[in-house]
């Protein structure tokens, strides 16, 4: 009897240790992701475009944390189709330097982070052009900065001066352009279906409730709400009717829909599914 109990205890311990190892191993392999809905508040980075594609990416200059997870400097997040991206891409195509300060909402879908941009400011390189030693000496004699003079009452620490020299500068001639964005709109409490098209794109199709009118569909942008909604949809054989709300934006003449809420609607026999 004692031997039997010992065997059970050993097997139980092995089971728990295997499960713990498996869980730890899975956590290590999981990519670091910011939470869905986290707001980027003026992060600096570089905008790049994937070759032969309409995909744009924002490469971060520094690490970003949402308080729980951290993504590293150099990580690239895809920028979602939007009115802000259209303006951002137009500016990037006109300038060699594609450095920006970006504001936007982070979304999460299929183990990836994305950025839904809402505002940006173009940056310029703050590093001065290299000069020969003689030129640098003459330049310093003719144009000395009016800071930390011998008679100054307030001295600026050298560390602060070094930081100011290395900070990127906002391109003031582009400041108004960065603010002049098309406004996004809110689509609230509209009933419809989420349908997968032949090209793999999911769209939200407004429910016409049997009326003989043209169906209106909006391509859906990747986010956690969409992912959870698709999981619920996968449990049913027929398309589920949802009451949805979110942001309606436009990119290159096409409308796109970023879900912020999707609640299943039960017909109770009043409507056909």
Buried (B, 14 or more C-beta within 10 A) or exposed (E): EEEEEEEEEEEEEEEEEEEEEEEEEEEEEEEEBBBBBBEBEEBBBBBBBEEEEEEBBBBBBEEBEBEEBEBEEEBBBBBBBBBBBBBBBEBBEEEEEBBBBBBBBBBBBEEEBBBBBBBBBBBBEEEEEEEEEEEEEEEEEEEEEEEEEEEEEEEEEEEEEEEEEEEBEBBEEBEEBBEEBEEBEEBEEBBBBBBEEEEEEBBBBBBEEEEEEEEBBBBBBBBBBBBEBBEEBEEEEEBBBBBBBBBBBBBEEEBBBBBBEBEEBEEEEEEEE
